[in-house]
Amino acid sequence: MSTKQRVYNFNAGPAVLPEDVLLEVKEELPVYDDIGTSVLEISHRSPEYTAIASSAEERLRRLLGLGDEWHVLFLQGGASLQFYMVPLNLLPRDGSADYLITGSWSKKALKEARFVGNPRVAASTESTQFDRIPAPGTYTIDSQAAYVHFTSNNTIYGTQWPREPETGGIPLVCDASSDFLSRRIDIDRYGLIYAGAQKNVGPAGVTVVLIRQDMLERRHQPLPTLLDYGTHAGRIYNTPPVFAVYIVEKVLKWLEHMGGLPAIEARNEAKAQKLYAALDASEFYRPHAQPDSRSRMNVTFRLPTEELEKRFVEEAKEQGMIGLKGHRSVGGIRASIYNACPPEAVDALVAFMKDFEQRYG
Ligand SMILES: *Cc1c(COP(=O)(O)O)cnc(C)c1O
């Protein structure tokens, strides 16, 4: 693999990975360390895999400042299975939990919770095509709620909570799939965080779940073995996605070398600012998200016609920029600029946008 063949990748997920990680994986694929075989061909109970998984866990703990009260799980089934696992474990049969609905993924989470009990919609921005995050003071939280579920970044619509929602002390449960480890968070506000790895921390096939001990203790019993968080806390129950965890470990190492969350947050902020500044400077491009709700991970916008949008995507591709087509439910353009997206990719996109507008605007 040579560097010059890699394009600028704006895919929403699975998405760009740090090139250094890919090269390291390539290098050690046939023979890992000194074991004479690849990491794909060893037991998940071997000392080598145990070391990889422990290292991934330790790096996560360092990056997020997780105390001993937090469990780190590497599960399968995607973020989508968490939509059901969360309420199955934590939604009281005779009680409630609050859901903040800011896009398609939140709606899916709500739908699964309804299989278990009676979740309450505390706020929804669907009436304005999910172009915003509910403003503080426009919604109230049920003081009896077992948890408050929110989607920190709305991958499809391109909105992001600027900070954690206020809950009056009720623990947050967060689907952080598309902005996990992209910025600092107030960890004490959370009871559980889940994230499919394939947007911001690795390849498809593993879902990171962080759960606090007191939440774990609160879960229903008994539950089907694999769907019970308790099965996975502190031990490996069945075969984990070994290769995906191995790559996640490398991405976390890369993130630590980059300077951790404060540094990546600054880099992400700068990338997003550049792109939004280009959008705001033009009448040709129309951003979907309201300014105070804009995502630093997925930047969504429209062009004057669908014809031009199609041409934009095609011409960008010819110039080495892929993955810019918006989600089918919103249309338009979406540039996903996750942690591993280099600033040069954004510079190239901004230059292309200016040129495209000059030619077609
Ligand atoms: C992609 C995505 C999901 C779905 O993840 P899967 O791993 O495919 O189940 C859920 N929530 C958000 C916010 C996402 O971006």
The ligand as a Tripos MOL2 file, in Angstrom:
@<TRIPOS>MOLECULE
LIG
   15    15     1     0     0
SMALL
NO_CHARGES

@<TRIPOS>ATOM
      1 C1        -23.8060    4.1540   13.0170 C.3       1 LIG1
      2 C2        -24.5840    4.4760   14.2470 C.ar      1 LIG1
      3 C3        -25.3590    3.5030   14.9000 C.ar      1 LIG1
      4 C4        -25.5080    2.0960   14.3830 C.3       1 LIG1
      5 O1        -24.3740    1.3590   14.6410 O.3       1 LIG1
      6 P1        -24.2970   -0.1970   14.2880 P.3       1 LIG1
      7 O2        -22.9730   -0.5570   14.8690 O.co2     1 LIG1
      8 O3        -24.3810   -0.3190   12.8130 O.co2     1 LIG1
      9 O4        -25.4260   -0.8780   14.9690 O.co2     1 LIG1
     10 C5        -26.0140    3.8800   16.0610 C.ar      1 LIG1
     11 N1        -25.9340    5.1210   16.5470 N.ar      1 LIG1
     12 C6        -25.2100    6.0810   15.9360 C.ar      1 LIG1
     13 C7        -25.1540    7.4510   16.5300 C.3       1 LIG1
     14 C8        -24.5080    5.7820   14.7670 C.ar      1 LIG1
     15 O5        -23.7940    6.7390   14.1580 O.3       1 LIG1
@<TRIPOS>BOND
     1     1     2 1
     2     2     3 ar
     3     2    14 ar
     4     3     4 1
     5     3    10 ar
     6     4     5 1
     7     5     6 1
     8     6     7 2
     9     6     8 1
    10     6     9 1
    11    10    11 ar
    12    11    12 ar
    13    12    13 1
    14    12    14 ar
    15    14    15 1
@<TRIPOS>SUBSTRUCTURE
     1 LIG1         1 GROUP 0 **** ****
